[in-house]
Amino acid sequence: MTISTRLDCYLTEHNIPYQVIKHEHSASSVGSAIMAKIPLNQIAKAVILKDHEDRKLMAVLPAKNKVSLSAINDYLMGSYKLLKEQEVYQMFNDCEHGAIPPVGDAFNMHMICDEMLDHLDHVYIEAGDHRTLLRISHKDYETMVAKSKHLRFSSEIIH
């Protein structure tokens, strides 16, 4: 497995070019950054949330950060919580466990993006396995997240 089928279809349909970055197997987006020698703030990761009505939301943030549910819930006036891992695995069955591409539209999900990603020249994303990252230009990243809300909802956990 390399690029998620749904991600590949989305990128093709929207004419979004990318560069494939192969690296040694890693267990997390932070591990992928280390293996690929990419600064941690340039890798976007996805965290899947759901609210009391079972509505799903993809939160996209820098790999070195942790999500603040209270910031998201305050901004969206919601009651979002982390989705259980087993549910995430079922939703992303064309991806290896834990290698979720942070592209909500590819998976028919609403998405919010941390503003910290908005100012990068390039954003790196998981492709759907633990050995492949995709390098996306700032302009193309903006296209991918155009329908998303952008706010600051994460804080740095790795320096």
JOVENKA-V138183 format. One record per backbone hydrogen bond with DSSP energy under -0.5 kcal/mol. NH is the residue of the N-H (numbers start at 1). CO is the residue of the C=O. If there is no record, write none. Layout:
nh & co
NH & CO
NH & CO
//
This chain:
nh & co
4 & 127
8 & 4
9 & 5
10 & 6
11 & 7
12 & 8
13 & 9
14 & 10
15 & 12
16 & 11
17 & 15
19 & 135
21 & 133
22 & 20
23 & 131
26 & 130
32 & 28
33 & 29
34 & 30
35 & 31
36 & 32
37 & 33
37 & 34
38 & 33
42 & 39
43 & 40
44 & 42
44 & 124
45 & 61
47 & 59
49 & 57
50 & 81
51 & 55
54 & 51
57 & 49
58 & 110
59 & 47
59 & 57
60 & 58
60 & 112
61 & 45
63 & 40
63 & 43
64 & 40
65 & 62
66 & 155
68 & 153
69 & 67
72 & 68
73 & 69
74 & 70
75 & 71
76 & 72
77 & 73
78 & 73
81 & 50
83 & 48
87 & 84
88 & 84
89 & 85
90 & 86
91 & 87
92 & 88
93 & 90
95 & 92
96 & 128
99 & 96
101 & 99
103 & 101
106 & 103
107 & 103
107 & 104
108 & 105
109 & 104
110 & 56
112 & 58
113 & 149
114 & 60
115 & 151
117 & 114
118 & 115
120 & 117
123 & 136
124 & 42
125 & 134
126 & 44
127 & 132
128 & 129
133 & 21
134 & 125
135 & 19
136 & 123
136 & 134
138 & 121
141 & 137
142 & 138
143 & 139
144 & 140
145 & 141
146 & 143
148 & 145
149 & 111
151 & 113
153 & 151
155 & 66
157 & 64
158 & 64
//
